[in-house]
Amino acid sequence: MINELVAPEHPAGNSLKVQRQLSTTPRPLTPPLGSLAHRLVQSCKERDSLYRCVSTESLDSLQSSPEPIATEPAAAIASSGTARNVTKKYINQDTSPYGSRAQTPLCARPRACSTSFLRPRMEFTGFQTSGYKKNHVNVVLKTVSLPGHGSSNPGVPHITGFFSIYGLTAHQPEITTFFEGFAVTENLGFLSSSVPAHLADLTATDGIDLEHWLSFPAFKEMCSQNGVLSAVVDGAHRHSDYLHQRFIFMRWKERFLVPDAELGSVEGASYEGYYYIVHDQFTGNILGFYYHKDAEKFQELELAPTNHLGSGSCDFEFN
């Protein structure tokens, strides 16, 4: 969501996002898809150009370290003669639940899943940042139903939850929305042209999609693999086995305000756009960028897992 009363001077990242005031100055056109494809190729070759957060505050103080997972030492596996082909491409010191899933697929059968961090009642805390302001954000997941291999239920959100932002407007110190999230899978691609019609409010253009996905180091890393880059640009990439990868790519869309679900808007704020999201299964962190055609570009969302609410209630009573 964004604040629509103040026009920002510099791009960055914000959840009830900061909408620009209308201007008589013509907006620049989005670069053609061909030039974006070339830019994608170059950026994948230039590892030092990966996006760096410019926030002055850190998520480190908000994030608790995951409990170590007991794993069988590599030497013991080798000596037992039962060595398994385990690839830990992104991990130097593996103490997370993500590492323990390398040998055991999360969704071997076509069913819905949750993960170590993406599970009901998981809480994330962080910031949404624009070029001139940083707001605290709290997210609590309500449902998680990530599709497993071969499963397909296009009408069901993969995750839902509550998105709260603080200090966005002078009228309301806290604004909370209910959001739905959809992961990039073998059936739902990175580009808007692959998104089904019933999710049209999660689409822009393929060029805008690439422009935003390019801002994530994880996306660039994925595209550096042989053949992936051209398949993504051509719209032919099928993101299968996504739950076995370190990073899960998603889109989040705020649907309505809570607890006043029938209230269509908040004075000075807007949630008409959506977020491009990357979730790190190793750290639990979430990075996102908000997009709406009339909003400041690349408002950034940074979240870290801070708490699991257990059996307590995280529900709202909708009025």
Buried (B, 14 or more C-beta within 10 A) or exposed (E): BBBBBBBBEEEBBBBBBBBBEEEEEEEEEBBEBEEBBEBBEEBBEEEEEBBEBEBEBEBEEBBEEBEEBEBEEEEEBEEEEEEEEEEEEBBEEBBBBBBBBBEEBBBEEEEBBBBBBBBBBBBBBBBBBBBBBBBBBBBBBBBBBBBBBEBEEEEEBBBBBBBBBBBBBEEBEEBBBBBBBBBBBBBBBBBBEBBEEEBEEBBBBBBBBBBBBBBBBBBBBBBEEEEBBBBBBEEEBEBEBBBBBBBBBBBBBBBBBBEEBEEEEBEBBBBBBBBBBBBBBBBBBBBBBBBBEBBBBBBBBBBBBBBEEEEEEBEBEEE
